[in-house]
């Protein structure tokens, strides 16, 4: 009788362990996806910084050109 209870309890523990493993796997998958999203956001941020730098360079070139033509 007691052995049956032990088997049932062990079975419940195994089921809980399996569920926790499944949750752990899902959380790992979510973590991986979030890391991928973070990497993509960083790449976009880098691209926007590059565009900003290029626009600043164009702005300075136009300003320099305007100053040159103003004195001519």
PQR file of N, CA, C, O and H, with PARSE charges and radii, in Angstrom:
ATOM      1  N   UNK A   1       0.823  -1.193   0.000 -0.4000 1.5000
ATOM      2  CA  UNK A   1       0.000   0.000   0.000 -0.0000 2.0000
ATOM      3  C   UNK A   1       0.866   1.256   0.000  0.5500 1.7000
ATOM      4  O   UNK A   1       0.641   2.183  -0.778 -0.5500 1.4000
ATOM      5  N   UNK A   2       1.872   1.269   0.896 -0.4000 1.5000
ATOM      6  CA  UNK A   2       2.733   2.446   0.963 -0.0000 2.0000
ATOM      7  C   UNK A   2       3.575   2.572  -0.297  0.5500 1.7000
ATOM      8  O   UNK A   2       3.873   3.681  -0.741 -0.5500 1.4000
ATOM      9  H   UNK A   2       2.055   0.516   1.528  0.4000 1.0000
ATOM     10  N   UNK A   3       3.955   1.446  -0.868 -0.4000 1.5000
ATOM     11  CA  UNK A   3       4.764   1.474  -2.086 -0.0000 2.0000
ATOM     12  C   UNK A   3       3.977   2.102  -3.228  0.5500 1.7000
ATOM     13  O   UNK A   3       4.550   2.807  -4.059 -0.5500 1.4000
ATOM     14  H   UNK A   3       3.713   0.546  -0.507  0.4000 1.0000
ATOM     15  N   UNK A   4       2.683   1.857  -3.280 -0.4000 1.5000
ATOM     16  CA  UNK A   4       1.830   2.457  -4.307 -0.0000 2.0000
ATOM     17  C   UNK A   4       1.801   3.972  -4.154  0.5500 1.7000
ATOM     18  O   UNK A   4       1.858   4.701  -5.145 -0.5500 1.4000
ATOM     19  H   UNK A   4       2.217   1.285  -2.605  0.4000 1.0000
ATOM     20  N   UNK A   5       1.712   4.450  -2.907 -0.4000 1.5000
ATOM     21  CA  UNK A   5       1.720   5.892  -2.657 -0.0000 2.0000
ATOM     22  C   UNK A   5       3.051   6.508  -3.079  0.5500 1.7000
ATOM     23  O   UNK A   5       3.091   7.607  -3.633 -0.5500 1.4000
ATOM     24  H   UNK A   5       1.666   3.859  -2.102  0.4000 1.0000
ATOM     25  N   UNK A   6       4.127   5.795  -2.813 -0.4000 1.5000
ATOM     26  CA  UNK A   6       5.450   6.286  -3.205 -0.0000 2.0000
ATOM     27  C   UNK A   6       5.528   6.388  -4.724  0.5500 1.7000
ATOM     28  O   UNK A   6       6.040   7.374  -5.253 -0.5500 1.4000
ATOM     29  H   UNK A   6       4.094   4.902  -2.363  0.4000 1.0000
ATOM     30  N   UNK A   7       5.027   5.379  -5.427 -0.4000 1.5000
ATOM     31  CA  UNK A   7       5.041   5.412  -6.894 -0.0000 2.0000
ATOM     32  C   UNK A   7       4.202   6.577  -7.432  0.5500 1.7000
ATOM     33  O   UNK A   7       4.608   7.266  -8.368 -0.5500 1.4000
ATOM     34  H   UNK A   7       4.611   4.578  -4.997  0.4000 1.0000
ATOM     35  N   UNK A   8       3.028   6.785  -6.828 -0.4000 1.5000
ATOM     36  CA  UNK A   8       2.176   7.892  -7.264 -0.0000 2.0000
ATOM     37  C   UNK A   8       2.868   9.235  -7.025  0.5500 1.7000
ATOM     38  O   UNK A   8       2.848  10.120  -7.881 -0.5500 1.4000
ATOM     39  H   UNK A   8       2.699   6.225  -6.068  0.4000 1.0000
ATOM     40  N   UNK A   9       3.479   9.368  -5.850 -0.4000 1.5000
ATOM     41  CA  UNK A   9       4.172  10.611  -5.515 -0.0000 2.0000
ATOM     42  C   UNK A   9       5.344  10.838  -6.466  0.5500 1.7000
ATOM     43  O   UNK A   9       5.569  11.955  -6.932 -0.5500 1.4000
ATOM     44  H   UNK A   9       3.495   8.649  -5.155  0.4000 1.0000
ATOM     45  N   UNK A  10       6.082   9.777  -6.746 -0.4000 1.5000
ATOM     46  CA  UNK A  10       7.203   9.873  -7.679 -0.0000 2.0000
ATOM     47  C   UNK A  10       6.713  10.264  -9.065  0.5500 1.7000
ATOM     48  O   UNK A  10       7.349  11.059  -9.757 -0.5500 1.4000
ATOM     49  H   UNK A  10       5.900   8.870  -6.367  0.4000 1.0000
ATOM     50  N   UNK A  11       5.587   9.705  -9.462 -0.4000 1.5000
ATOM     51  CA  UNK A  11       4.999  10.050 -10.756 -0.0000 2.0000
ATOM     52  C   UNK A  11       4.614  11.522 -10.819  0.5500 1.7000
ATOM     53  O   UNK A  11       4.827  12.184 -11.835 -0.5500 1.4000
ATOM     54  H   UNK A  11       5.070   9.059  -8.900  0.4000 1.0000
ATOM     55  N   UNK A  12       4.043  12.034  -9.721 -0.4000 1.5000
ATOM     56  CA  UNK A  12       3.675  13.450  -9.679 -0.0000 2.0000
ATOM     57  C   UNK A  12       4.921  14.331  -9.755  0.5500 1.7000
ATOM     58  O   UNK A  12       4.935  15.345 -10.452 -0.5500 1.4000
ATOM     59  H   UNK A  12       3.870  11.496  -8.896  0.4000 1.0000
ATOM     60  N   UNK A  13       5.960  13.932  -9.035 -0.4000 1.5000
ATOM     61  CA  UNK A  13       7.205  14.701  -9.076 -0.0000 2.0000
ATOM     62  C   UNK A  13       7.808  14.694 -10.477  0.5500 1.7000
ATOM     63  O   UNK A  13       8.329  15.706 -10.946 -0.5500 1.4000
ATOM     64  H   UNK A  13       5.948  13.108  -8.469  0.4000 1.0000
ATOM     65  N   UNK A  14       7.731  13.554 -11.130 -0.4000 1.5000
ATOM     66  CA  UNK A  14       8.247  13.465 -12.499 -0.0000 2.0000
ATOM     67  C   UNK A  14       7.458  14.368 -13.436  0.5500 1.7000
ATOM     68  O   UNK A  14       8.035  15.021 -14.306 -0.5500 1.4000
ATOM     69  H   UNK A  14       7.308  12.732 -10.750  0.4000 1.0000
ATOM     70  N   UNK A  15       6.146  14.407 -13.261 -0.4000 1.5000
ATOM     71  CA  UNK A  15       5.304  15.270 -14.097 -0.0000 2.0000
ATOM     72  C   UNK A  15       5.638  16.736 -13.859  0.5500 1.7000
ATOM     73  O   UNK A  15       5.728  17.518 -14.805 -0.5500 1.4000
ATOM     74  H   UNK A  15       5.678  13.877 -12.555  0.4000 1.0000
ATOM     75  N   UNK A  16       5.822  17.106 -12.602 -0.4000 1.5000
ATOM     76  CA  UNK A  16       6.194  18.488 -12.275 -0.0000 2.0000
ATOM     77  C   UNK A  16       7.557  18.819 -12.872  0.5500 1.7000
ATOM     78  O   UNK A  16       7.755  19.898 -13.431 -0.5500 1.4000
ATOM     79  H   UNK A  16       5.749  16.471 -11.833  0.4000 1.0000
ATOM     80  N   UNK A  17       8.479  17.895 -12.751 -0.4000 1.5000
ATOM     81  CA  UNK A  17       9.819  18.099 -13.312 -0.0000 2.0000
ATOM     82  C   UNK A  17       9.751  18.290 -14.819  0.5500 1.7000
ATOM     83  O   UNK A  17      10.443  19.146 -15.370 -0.5500 1.4000
ATOM     84  H   UNK A  17       8.318  17.018 -12.297  0.4000 1.0000
ATOM     85  N   UNK A  18       8.928  17.505 -15.481 -0.4000 1.5000
ATOM     86  CA  UNK A  18       8.763  17.624 -16.930 -0.0000 2.0000
ATOM     87  C   UNK A  18       8.174  18.984 -17.289  0.5500 1.7000
ATOM     88  O   UNK A  18       8.629  19.631 -18.232 -0.5500 1.4000
ATOM     89  H   UNK A  18       8.366  16.810 -15.033  0.4000 1.0000
ATOM     90  N   UNK A  19       7.161  19.416 -16.537 -0.4000 1.5000
ATOM     91  CA  UNK A  19       6.542  20.716 -16.808 -0.0000 2.0000
ATOM     92  C   UNK A  19       7.539  21.849 -16.597  0.5500 1.7000
ATOM     93  O   UNK A  19       7.586  22.797 -17.381 -0.5500 1.4000
ATOM     94  H   UNK A  19       6.792  18.889 -15.771  0.4000 1.0000
ATOM     95  N   UNK A  20       8.329  21.748 -15.543 -0.4000 1.5000
ATOM     96  CA  UNK A  20       9.336  22.782 -15.290 -0.0000 2.0000
ATOM     97  C   UNK A  20      10.391  22.808 -16.389  0.5500 1.7000
ATOM     98  O   UNK A  20      10.875  23.874 -16.772 -0.5500 1.4000
ATOM     99  H   UNK A  20       8.291  20.979 -14.906  0.4000 1.0000
ATOM    100  N   UNK A  21      10.740  21.644 -16.885 -0.4000 1.5000
ATOM    101  CA  UNK A  21      11.692  21.587 -17.997 -0.0000 2.0000
ATOM    102  C   UNK A  21      11.108  22.245 -19.242  0.5500 1.7000
ATOM    103  O   UNK A  21      11.808  22.960 -19.959 -0.5500 1.4000
ATOM    104  H   UNK A  21      10.347  20.778 -16.574  0.4000 1.0000
ATOM    105  N   UNK A  22       9.830  22.002 -19.494 -0.4000 1.5000
ATOM    106  CA  UNK A  22       9.165  22.618 -20.648 -0.0000 2.0000
ATOM    107  C   UNK A  22       9.124  24.133 -20.497  0.5500 1.7000
ATOM    108  O   UNK A  22       9.368  24.860 -21.459 -0.5500 1.4000
ATOM    109  H   UNK A  22       9.262  21.421 -18.911  0.4000 1.0000
ATOM    110  N   UNK A  23       8.819  24.611 -19.297 -0.4000 1.5000
ATOM    111  CA  UNK A  23       8.804  26.054 -19.037 -0.0000 2.0000
ATOM    112  C   UNK A  23      10.196  26.634 -19.227  0.5500 1.7000
ATOM    113  O   UNK A  23      10.355  27.700 -19.822 -0.5500 1.4000
ATOM    114  H   UNK A  23       8.621  24.020 -18.515  0.4000 1.0000
ATOM    115  N   UNK A  24      11.194  25.939 -18.726 -0.4000 1.5000
ATOM    116  CA  UNK A  24      12.578  26.390 -18.874 -0.0000 2.0000
ATOM    117  C   UNK A  24      12.962  26.496 -20.340  0.5500 1.7000
ATOM    118  O   UNK A  24      13.626  27.450 -20.746 -0.5500 1.4000
ATOM    119  H   UNK A  24      11.065  25.073 -18.243  0.4000 1.0000
ATOM    120  N   UNK A  25      12.548  25.522 -21.130 -0.4000 1.5000
ATOM    121  CA  UNK A  25      12.834  25.549 -22.566 -0.0000 2.0000
ATOM    122  C   UNK A  25      12.151  26.741 -23.225  0.5500 1.7000
ATOM    123  O   UNK A  25      12.756  27.429 -24.047 -0.5500 1.4000
ATOM    124  H   UNK A  25      12.008  24.748 -20.800  0.4000 1.0000
ATOM    125  N   UNK A  26      10.897  26.985 -22.868 -0.4000 1.5000
ATOM    126  CA  UNK A  26      10.166  28.117 -23.443 -0.0000 2.0000
ATOM    127  C   UNK A  26      10.819  29.441 -23.060  0.5500 1.7000
ATOM    128  O   UNK A  26      10.932  30.345 -23.888 -0.5500 1.4000
ATOM    129  H   UNK A  26      10.406  26.426 -22.199  0.4000 1.0000
ATOM    130  N   UNK A  27      11.246  29.551 -21.808 -0.4000 1.5000
ATOM    131  CA  UNK A  27      11.906  30.781 -21.367 -0.0000 2.0000
ATOM    132  C   UNK A  27      13.234  30.984 -22.089  0.5500 1.7000
ATOM    133  O   UNK A  27      13.603  32.109 -22.424 -0.5500 1.4000
ATOM    134  H   UNK A  27      11.153  28.816 -21.136  0.4000 1.0000
ATOM    135  N   UNK A  28      13.941  29.894 -22.323 -0.4000 1.5000
ATOM    136  CA  UNK A  28      15.193  29.998 -23.076 -0.0000 2.0000
ATOM    137  C   UNK A  28      14.923  30.465 -24.496  0.5500 1.7000
ATOM    138  O   UNK A  28      15.670  31.278 -25.042 -0.5500 1.4000
ATOM    139  H   UNK A  28      13.641  28.980 -22.051  0.4000 1.0000
ATOM    140  N   UNK A  29      13.856  29.951 -25.094 -0.4000 1.5000
ATOM    141  CA  UNK A  29      13.486  30.360 -26.449 -0.0000 2.0000
ATOM    142  C   UNK A  29      13.116  31.840 -26.483  0.5500 1.7000
ATOM    143  O   UNK A  29      13.521  32.566 -27.392 -0.5500 1.4000
ATOM    144  H   UNK A  29      13.250  29.291 -24.651  0.4000 1.0000
ATOM    145  N   UNK A  30      12.348  32.283 -25.493 -0.4000 1.5000
ATOM    146  CA  UNK A  30      11.975  33.701 -25.409 -0.0000 2.0000
ATOM    147  C   UNK A  30      13.222  34.559 -25.233  0.5500 1.7000
ATOM    148  O   UNK A  30      13.354  35.609 -25.862 -0.5500 1.4000
ATOM    149  H   UNK A  30      12.019  31.694 -24.755  0.4000 1.0000
ATOM    150  N   UNK A  31      14.129  34.111 -24.384 -0.4000 1.5000
ATOM    151  CA  UNK A  31      15.374  34.848 -24.160 -0.0000 2.0000
ATOM    152  C   UNK A  31      16.172  34.968 -25.448  0.5500 1.7000
ATOM    153  O   UNK A  31      16.731  36.025 -25.740 -0.5500 1.4000
ATOM    154  H   UNK A  31      14.022  33.258 -23.873  0.4000 1.0000
ATOM    155  N   UNK A  32      16.225  33.892 -26.215 -0.4000 1.5000
ATOM    156  CA  UNK A  32      16.941  33.924 -27.497 -0.0000 2.0000
ATOM    157  C   UNK A  32      16.277  34.914 -28.451  0.5500 1.7000
ATOM    158  O   UNK A  32      16.961  35.688 -29.122 -0.5500 1.4000
ATOM    159  H   UNK A  32      15.770  33.034 -25.977  0.4000 1.0000
ATOM    160  N   UNK A  33      14.955  34.891 -28.511 -0.4000 1.5000
ATOM    161  CA  UNK A  33      14.229  35.805 -29.398 -0.0000 2.0000
ATOM    162  C   UNK A  33      14.449  37.258 -28.986  0.5500 1.7000
ATOM    163  O   UNK A  33      14.628  38.131 -29.835 -0.5500 1.4000
ATOM    164  H   UNK A  33      14.399  34.263 -27.966  0.4000 1.0000
ATOM    165  N   UNK A  34      14.436  37.511 -27.672 -0.4000 1.5000
ATOM    166  CA  UNK A  34      14.672  38.874 -27.192 -0.0000 2.0000
ATOM    167  C   UNK A  34      16.091  39.333 -27.511  0.5500 1.7000
ATOM    168  O   UNK A  34      16.314  40.501 -27.829 -0.5500 1.4000
ATOM    169  H   UNK A  34      14.292  36.801 -26.982  0.4000 1.0000
ATOM    170  N   UNK A  35      17.042  38.416 -27.424 -0.4000 1.5000
ATOM    171  CA  UNK A  35      18.419  38.760 -27.783 -0.0000 2.0000
ATOM    172  C   UNK A  35      18.513  39.111 -29.262  0.5500 1.7000
ATOM    173  O   UNK A  35      19.216  40.047 -29.640 -0.5500 1.4000
ATOM    174  H   UNK A  35      16.860  37.468 -27.165  0.4000 1.0000
ATOM    175  N   UNK A  36      17.807  38.360 -30.090 -0.4000 1.5000
ATOM    176  CA  UNK A  36      17.806  38.638 -31.529 -0.0000 2.0000
ATOM    177  C   UNK A  36      17.176  40.000 -31.808  0.5500 1.7000
ATOM    178  O   UNK A  36      17.675  40.760 -32.638 -0.5500 1.4000
ATOM    179  H   UNK A  36      17.236  37.599 -29.783  0.4000 1.0000
ATOM    180  N   UNK A  37      16.085  40.304 -31.119 -0.4000 1.5000
ATOM    181  CA  UNK A  37      15.433  41.606 -31.285 -0.0000 2.0000
ATOM    182  C   UNK A  37      16.369  42.724 -30.832  0.5500 1.7000
ATOM    183  O   UNK A  37      16.480  43.757 -31.491 -0.5500 1.4000
ATOM    184  H   UNK A  37      15.680  39.687 -30.446  0.4000 1.0000
ATOM    185  N   UNK A  38      17.038  42.510 -29.707 -0.4000 1.5000
ATOM    186  CA  UNK A  38      17.985  43.503 -29.197 -0.0000 2.0000
ATOM    187  C   UNK A  38      19.101  43.752 -30.197  0.5500 1.7000
ATOM    188  O   UNK A  38      19.519  44.892 -30.402 -0.5500 1.4000
ATOM    189  H   UNK A  38      16.948  41.670 -29.171  0.4000 1.0000
ATOM    190  N   UNK A  39      19.581  42.686 -30.815 -0.4000 1.5000
ATOM    191  CA  UNK A  39      20.637  42.832 -31.823 -0.0000 2.0000
ATOM    192  C   UNK A  39      20.127  43.633 -33.016  0.5500 1.7000
ATOM    193  O   UNK A  39      20.836  44.495 -33.535 -0.5500 1.4000
ATOM    194  H   UNK A  39      19.242  41.760 -30.648  0.4000 1.0000
ATOM    195  N   UNK A  40      18.907  43.352 -33.449 -0.4000 1.5000
ATOM    196  CA  UNK A  40      18.331  44.082 -34.582 -0.0000 2.0000
ATOM    197  C   UNK A  40      18.149  45.563 -34.246  0.5500 1.7000
ATOM    198  O   UNK A  40      18.413  46.431 -35.079 -0.5500 1.4000
ATOM    199  H   UNK A  40      18.331  42.652 -33.027  0.4000 1.0000
ATOM    200  N   UNK A  41      17.697  45.844 -33.028 -0.4000 1.5000
ATOM    201  CA  UNK A  41      17.533  47.238 -32.610 -0.0000 2.0000
ATOM    202  C   UNK A  41      18.883  47.946 -32.587  0.5500 1.7000
ATOM    203  O   UNK A  41      18.988  49.103 -32.995 -0.5500 1.4000
ATOM    204  H   UNK A  41      17.482  45.140 -32.352  0.4000 1.0000
ATOM    205  N   UNK A  42      19.912  47.256 -32.111 -0.4000 1.5000
ATOM    206  CA  UNK A  42      21.251  47.847 -32.100 -0.0000 2.0000
ATOM    207  C   UNK A  42      21.726  48.134 -33.518  0.5500 1.7000
ATOM    208  O   UNK A  42      22.336  49.173 -33.772 -0.5500 1.4000
ATOM    209  H   UNK A  42      19.827  46.316 -31.779  0.4000 1.0000
ATOM    210  N   UNK A  43      21.450  47.224 -34.434 -0.4000 1.5000
ATOM    211  CA  UNK A  43      21.847  47.423 -35.829 -0.0000 2.0000
ATOM    212  C   UNK A  43      21.118  48.624 -36.428  0.5500 1.7000
ATOM    213  O   UNK A  43      21.721  49.427 -37.140 -0.5500 1.4000
ATOM    214  H   UNK A  43      20.954  46.381 -34.227  0.4000 1.0000
ATOM    215  N   UNK A  44      19.835  48.745 -36.145 -0.4000 1.5000
ATOM    216  CA  UNK A  44      19.056  49.887 -36.634 -0.0000 2.0000
ATOM    217  C   UNK A  44      19.605  51.181 -36.041  0.5500 1.7000
ATOM    218  O   UNK A  44      19.747  52.182 -36.744 -0.5500 1.4000
ATOM    219  H   UNK A  44      19.345  48.092 -35.567  0.4000 1.0000
ATOM    220  N   UNK A  45      19.911  51.155 -34.747 -0.4000 1.5000
ATOM    221  CA  UNK A  45      20.469  52.337 -34.090 -0.0000 2.0000
ATOM    222  C   UNK A  45      21.782  52.747 -34.735  0.5500 1.7000
ATOM    223  O   UNK A  45      22.034  53.933 -34.945 -0.5500 1.4000
ATOM    224  H   UNK A  45      19.795  50.342 -34.176  0.4000 1.0000
ATOM    225  N   UNK A  46      22.609  51.773 -35.045 -0.4000 1.5000
ATOM    226  CA  UNK A  46      23.882  52.070 -35.704 -0.0000 2.0000
ATOM    227  C   UNK A  46      23.641  52.688 -37.077  0.5500 1.7000
ATOM    228  O   UNK A  46      24.309  53.651 -37.452 -0.5500 1.4000
ATOM    229  H   UNK A  46      22.404  50.810 -34.874  0.4000 1.0000
ATOM    230  N   UNK A  47      22.695  52.140 -37.823 -0.4000 1.5000
ATOM    231  CA  UNK A  47      22.386  52.682 -39.150 -0.0000 2.0000
ATOM    232  C   UNK A  47      21.849  54.109 -39.054  0.5500 1.7000
ATOM    233  O   UNK A  47      22.207  54.965 -39.864 -0.5500 1.4000
ATOM    234  H   UNK A  47      22.152  51.358 -37.519  0.4000 1.0000
ATOM    235  N   UNK A  48      20.997  54.364 -38.072 -0.4000 1.5000
ATOM    236  CA  UNK A  48      20.466  55.716 -37.892 -0.0000 2.0000
ATOM    237  C   UNK A  48      21.570  56.694 -37.511  0.5500 1.7000
ATOM    238  O   UNK A  48      21.558  57.847 -37.942 -0.5500 1.4000
ATOM    239  H   UNK A  48      20.707  53.669 -37.414  0.4000 1.0000
ATOM    240  N   UNK A  49      22.519  56.238 -36.707 -0.4000 1.5000
ATOM    241  CA  UNK A  49      23.656  57.094 -36.356 -0.0000 2.0000
ATOM    242  C   UNK A  49      24.483  57.422 -37.590  0.5500 1.7000
ATOM    243  O   UNK A  49      24.937  58.553 -37.757 -0.5500 1.4000
ATOM    244  H   UNK A  49      22.528  55.302 -36.357  0.4000 1.0000
ATOM    245  N   UNK A  50      24.675  56.439 -38.446 -0.4000 1.5000
ATOM    246  CA  UNK A  50      25.430  56.665 -39.681 -0.0000 2.0000
ATOM    247  C   UNK A  50      24.705  57.661 -40.579  0.5500 1.7000
ATOM    248  O   UNK A  50      25.333  58.545 -41.162 -0.5500 1.4000
ATOM    249  H   UNK A  50      24.306  55.520 -38.310  0.4000 1.0000
ATOM    250  N   UNK A  51      23.395  57.523 -40.692 -0.4000 1.5000
ATOM    251  CA  UNK A  51      22.605  58.465 -41.495 -0.0000 2.0000
ATOM    252  C   UNK A  51      22.703  59.872 -40.902  0.5500 1.7000
ATOM    253  O   UNK A  51      22.864  60.851 -41.631 -0.5500 1.4000
ATOM    254  H   UNK A  51      22.885  56.805 -40.219  0.4000 1.0000
ATOM    255  N   UNK A  52      22.606  59.963 -39.583 -0.4000 1.5000
ATOM    256  CA  UNK A  52      22.713  61.258 -38.915 -0.0000 2.0000
ATOM    257  C   UNK A  52      24.065  61.899 -39.187  0.5500 1.7000
ATOM    258  O   UNK A  52      24.152  63.102 -39.436 -0.5500 1.4000
ATOM    259  H   UNK A  52      22.476  59.168 -38.990  0.4000 1.0000
ATOM    260  N   UNK A  53      25.108  61.099 -39.139 -0.4000 1.5000
ATOM    261  CA  UNK A  53      26.451  61.617 -39.422 -0.0000 2.0000
ATOM    262  C   UNK A  53      26.530  62.121 -40.859  0.5500 1.7000
ATOM    263  O   UNK A  53      27.091  63.188 -41.112 -0.5500 1.4000
ATOM    264  H   UNK A  53      25.038  60.122 -38.936  0.4000 1.0000
ATOM    265  N   UNK A  54      25.976  61.366 -41.794 -0.4000 1.5000
ATOM    266  CA  UNK A  54      25.996  61.777 -43.201 -0.0000 2.0000
ATOM    267  C   UNK A  54      25.205  63.067 -43.413  0.5500 1.7000
ATOM    268  O   UNK A  54      25.635  63.946 -44.161 -0.5500 1.4000
ATOM    269  H   UNK A  54      25.520  60.500 -41.588  0.4000 1.0000
ATOM    270  N   UNK A  55      24.062  63.179 -42.763 -0.4000 1.5000
ATOM    271  CA  UNK A  55      23.260  64.399 -42.889 -0.0000 2.0000
ATOM    272  C   UNK A  55      23.987  65.602 -42.292  0.5500 1.7000
ATOM    273  O   UNK A  55      23.911  66.709 -42.826 -0.5500 1.4000
ATOM    274  H   UNK A  55      23.713  62.465 -42.155  0.4000 1.0000
ATOM    275  N   UNK A  56      24.687  65.381 -41.190 -0.4000 1.5000
ATOM    276  CA  UNK A  56      25.473  66.466 -40.598 -0.0000 2.0000
ATOM    277  C   UNK A  56      26.577  66.907 -41.543  0.5500 1.7000
ATOM    278  O   UNK A  56      26.833  68.102 -41.693 -0.5500 1.4000
ATOM    279  H   UNK A  56      24.749  64.482 -40.756  0.4000 1.0000
ATOM    280  N   UNK A  57      27.229  65.945 -42.178 -0.4000 1.5000
ATOM    281  CA  UNK A  57      28.290  66.274 -43.129 -0.0000 2.0000
ATOM    282  C   UNK A  57      27.731  67.078 -44.296  0.5500 1.7000
ATOM    283  O   UNK A  57      28.351  68.049 -44.731 -0.5500 1.4000
ATOM    284  H   UNK A  57      27.021  64.975 -42.057  0.4000 1.0000
ATOM    285  N   UNK A  58      26.575  66.689 -44.804 -0.4000 1.5000
ATOM    286  CA  UNK A  58      25.937  67.434 -45.901 -0.0000 2.0000
ATOM    287  C   UNK A  58      25.597  68.850 -45.439  0.5500 1.7000
ATOM    288  O   UNK A  58      25.805  69.817 -46.172 -0.5500 1.4000
ATOM    289  H   UNK A  58      26.072  65.900 -44.451  0.4000 1.0000
ATOM    290  N   UNK A  59      25.077  68.962 -44.230 -0.4000 1.5000
ATOM    291  CA  UNK A  59      24.714  70.272 -43.695 -0.0000 2.0000
ATOM    292  C   UNK A  59      25.936  71.177 -43.589  0.5500 1.7000
ATOM    293  O   UNK A  59      25.872  72.353 -43.945 -0.5500 1.4000
ATOM    294  H   UNK A  59      24.907  68.177 -43.635  0.4000 1.0000
ATOM    295  N   UNK A  60      27.044  70.635 -43.103 -0.4000 1.5000
ATOM    296  CA  UNK A  60      28.270  71.435 -42.993 -0.0000 2.0000
ATOM    297  C   UNK A  60      28.790  71.833 -44.373  0.5500 1.7000
ATOM    298  O   UNK A  60      29.281  72.947 -44.558 -0.5500 1.4000
ATOM    299  H   UNK A  60      27.097  69.679 -42.814  0.4000 1.0000
ATOM    300  N   UNK A  61      28.682  70.928 -45.334 -0.4000 1.5000
ATOM    301  CA  UNK A  61      29.130  71.253 -46.694 -0.0000 2.0000
ATOM    302  C   UNK A  61      28.290  72.386 -47.283  0.5500 1.7000
ATOM    303  O   UNK A  61      28.823  73.293 -47.921 -0.5500 1.4000
ATOM    304  H   UNK A  61      28.283  70.023 -45.184  0.4000 1.0000
ATOM    305  N   UNK A  62      26.994  72.330 -47.069 -0.4000 1.5000
ATOM    306  CA  UNK A  62      26.114  73.390 -47.584 -0.0000 2.0000
ATOM    307  C   UNK A  62      26.414  74.718 -46.894  0.5500 1.7000
ATOM    308  O   UNK A  62      26.413  75.772 -47.530 -0.5500 1.4000
ATOM    309  H   UNK A  62      26.560  71.592 -46.551  0.4000 1.0000
ATOM    310  N   UNK A  63      26.669  74.659 -45.591 -0.4000 1.5000
ATOM    311  CA  UNK A  63      26.991  75.871 -44.851 -0.0000 2.0000
ATOM    312  C   UNK A  63      28.293  76.475 -45.359  0.5500 1.7000
ATOM    313  O   UNK A  63      28.389  77.687 -45.549 -0.5500 1.4000
ATOM    314  H   UNK A  63      26.669  73.803 -45.074  0.4000 1.0000
ATOM    315  N   UNK A  64      29.289  75.633 -45.577 -0.4000 1.5000
ATOM    316  CA  UNK A  64      30.574  76.110 -46.093 -0.0000 2.0000
ATOM    317  C   UNK A  64      30.397  76.700 -47.487  0.5500 1.7000
ATOM    318  O   UNK A  64      30.994  77.728 -47.808 -0.5500 1.4000
ATOM    319  H   UNK A  64      29.212  74.648 -45.423  0.4000 1.0000
ATOM    320  N   UNK A  65      29.590  76.062 -48.304 -0.4000 1.5000
ATOM    321  CA  UNK A  65      29.340  76.570 -49.655 -0.0000 2.0000
ATOM    322  C   UNK A  65      28.615  77.920 -49.592  0.5500 1.7000
ATOM    323  O   UNK A  65      28.937  78.840 -50.344 -0.5500 1.4000
ATOM    324  H   UNK A  65      29.105  75.227 -48.043  0.4000 1.0000
ATOM    325  N   UNK A  66      27.647  78.028 -48.699 -0.4000 1.5000
ATOM    326  CA  UNK A  66      26.901  79.284 -48.555 -0.0000 2.0000
ATOM    327  C   UNK A  66      27.823  80.410 -48.098  0.5500 1.7000
ATOM    328  O   UNK A  66      27.703  81.542 -48.566 -0.5500 1.4000
ATOM    329  H   UNK A  66      27.385  77.281 -48.087  0.4000 1.0000
ATOM    330  N   UNK A  67      28.743  80.098 -47.184 -0.4000 1.5000
ATOM    331  CA  UNK A  67      29.679  81.125 -46.714 -0.0000 2.0000
ATOM    332  C   UNK A  67      30.611  81.560 -47.841  0.5500 1.7000
ATOM    333  O   UNK A  67      30.912  82.746 -47.981 -0.5500 1.4000
ATOM    334  H   UNK A  67      28.840  79.178 -46.804  0.4000 1.0000
ATOM    335  N   UNK A  68      31.067  80.596 -48.644 -0.4000 1.5000
ATOM    336  CA  UNK A  68      31.965  80.930 -49.766 -0.0000 2.0000
ATOM    337  C   UNK A  68      31.255  81.816 -50.780  0.5500 1.7000
ATOM    338  O   UNK A  68      31.810  82.812 -51.243 -0.5500 1.4000
ATOM    339  H   UNK A  68      30.822  79.633 -48.531  0.4000 1.0000
ATOM    340  N   UNK A  69      30.037  81.450 -51.116 -0.4000 1.5000
ATOM    341  CA  UNK A  69      29.312  82.225 -52.134 -0.0000 2.0000
ATOM    342  C   UNK A  69      28.895  83.589 -51.600  0.5500 1.7000
ATOM    343  O   UNK A  69      28.720  84.528 -52.377 -0.5500 1.4000
ATOM    344  H   UNK A  69      29.586  80.641 -50.740  0.4000 1.0000
ATOM    345  N   UNK A  70      28.733  83.709 -50.292 -0.4000 1.5000
ATOM    346  CA  UNK A  70      28.350  84.999 -49.711 -0.0000 2.0000
ATOM    347  C   UNK A  70      29.487  86.001 -49.820  0.5500 1.7000
ATOM    348  O   UNK A  70      29.253  87.201 -49.957 -0.5500 1.4000
ATOM    349  H   UNK A  70      28.875  82.947 -49.662  0.4000 1.0000
ATOM    350  N   UNK A  71      30.725  85.504 -49.759 -0.4000 1.5000
ATOM    351  CA  UNK A  71      31.882  86.400 -49.826 -0.0000 2.0000
ATOM    352  C   UNK A  71      32.340  86.657 -51.253  0.5500 1.7000
ATOM    353  O   UNK A  71      33.213  87.497 -51.473 -0.5500 1.4000
ATOM    354  H   UNK A  71      30.914  84.529 -49.648  0.4000 1.0000
ATOM    355  N   UNK A  72      31.788  85.970 -52.205 -0.4000 1.5000
ATOM    356  CA  UNK A  72      32.227  86.159 -53.605 -0.0000 2.0000
ATOM    357  C   UNK A  72      31.486  87.277 -54.285  0.5500 1.7000
ATOM    358  O   UNK A  72      31.736  87.560 -55.456 -0.5500 1.4000
ATOM    359  H   UNK A  72      31.079  85.288 -52.026  0.4000 1.0000
TER
END
